[in-house]
Amino acid sequence: MSFLDNLENNLKALESRDERASVRPSAAAEADKKRARASQPYAEQLRSSAFTKALMDQTVTQAHALRTKVYINWSGNALRLDARDHRLELQPTPDGIQAVFSSGLDVIGREPVSLDGDAADLARRFLARLN
């Protein structure tokens, strides 16, 4: 068997493997879908709660005193607050809402968040990490 015949057979085998993989959803994709469905009620609560609005207002107000700009955006179902090189991300999970504190690309800490809690306290703890 020549080199070109061998190469052609290998390419055909790779193509058929890719076609079979695209037909069946993987177990990881199914697990992601289940996780998204389980966290959907918390995502809706996060978007519509008074806590979320108060957190955004308090963070911007407190950051203004530090002469820091806070960038707020929704990334999928997660609320992201960026200030300097720090980030606070509120992520809905099947168990509730998680606050993820990051600096650069490193996750500094995680904690559960109650939408009945004090938004000003969470904003204060996030901005305290800037110093």
C-alpha positions in Angstrom: 0.0 0.0 0.0 1.4 3.3 -1.0 1.7 6.4 1.2 -1.1 8.2 -0.7 -3.5 5.2 -0.3 -2.7 5.1 3.4 -3.3 8.8 3.8 -6.6 8.6 1.9 -7.8 5.8 4.1 -6.9 7.7 7.3 -8.8 10.8 6.1 -11.9 8.7 5.3 -11.8 7.1 8.7 -11.5 10.5 10.4 -14.4 11.9 8.3 -16.7 9.0 9.2 -15.8 9.3 12.9 -16.7 13.0 12.8 -20.0 12.3 11.1 -20.9 9.7 13.8 -20.0 12.1 16.6 -22.1 14.9 15.2 -25.2 12.7 15.0 -25.2 11.6 18.7 -25.1 14.3 21.4 -22.4 13.7 23.9 -23.0 12.9 27.5 -21.3 16.2 28.4 -23.8 18.2 26.2 -26.7 16.4 27.9 -25.4 17.2 31.3 -25.0 20.8 30.4 -28.6 20.9 29.2 -29.9 19.4 32.4 -27.8 21.8 34.4 -29.2 24.8 32.4 -32.8 23.6 32.9 -32.3 23.1 36.6 -30.8 26.6 37.0 -33.4 28.4 34.9 -35.7 29.4 37.8 -32.7 31.1 39.6 -31.7 32.8 36.4 -35.1 34.4 36.1 -35.1 35.4 39.7 -31.6 37.0 39.2 -32.8 39.0 36.2 -36.0 40.3 37.8 -35.1 40.8 41.5 -34.8 44.0 43.3 -31.5 42.7 44.8 -29.9 42.8 41.3 -30.9 46.4 40.7 -29.8 47.4 44.2 -26.4 45.6 43.6 -25.8 47.4 40.4 -26.8 50.8 41.9 -24.7 50.3 45.1 -21.7 49.1 43.2 -21.7 52.1 40.8 -22.2 54.5 43.7 -19.5 53.0 45.9 -17.1 52.7 43.0 -17.6 56.4 42.1 -16.2 57.3 45.5 -13.1 55.2 44.6 -12.9 56.9 41.2 -13.4 53.6 39.5 -15.6 52.8 36.5 -17.8 49.6 36.8 -18.8 47.9 33.7 -22.0 45.9 34.0 -23.2 43.3 31.5 -25.2 40.1 31.2 -23.2 37.2 29.9 -25.9 34.6 29.1 -27.7 34.2 32.4 -24.8 35.5 34.5 -24.5 39.1 35.7 -21.0 40.4 35.4 -19.6 43.5 37.2 -16.0 44.5 36.1 -13.9 47.1 37.9 -10.3 47.5 37.1 -8.9 44.0 36.7 -11.5 42.5 39.2 -14.8 40.8 38.4 -17.8 39.8 40.4 -20.0 37.4 38.5 -23.4 36.2 39.8 -24.1 32.8 38.2 -27.3 30.9 38.5 -26.7 27.2 39.4 -29.1 24.3 40.1 -28.4 24.9 43.9 -29.0 28.7 43.8 -27.0 31.7 42.9 -23.2 31.8 43.2 -21.0 34.9 43.5 -17.7 34.3 41.9 -14.9 36.8 42.7 -12.0 37.0 40.2 -8.8 38.9 39.7 -7.5 38.9 36.2 -8.0 35.3 35.1 -7.8 33.8 38.6 -10.9 32.9 40.7 -10.3 34.3 44.2 -13.5 33.0 45.9 -17.0 31.7 45.6 -20.0 32.1 47.8 -23.7 31.5 47.7 -25.9 34.6 47.4 -29.3 35.1 48.8 -31.5 37.5 46.8 -33.0 38.5 50.1 -29.6 39.7 51.4 -27.9 43.0 51.5 -26.8 44.2 48.1 -24.7 47.0 49.6 -22.7 44.5 51.6 -21.9 42.4 48.6 -20.9 45.5 46.6 -18.6 46.7 49.5 -16.9 43.3 49.7 -16.4 43.3 45.9 -14.9 46.8 45.8 -12.7 46.2 48.9 -10.7 43.7 46.8 -9.6 46.5 44.5 -7.2 47.9 47.0 
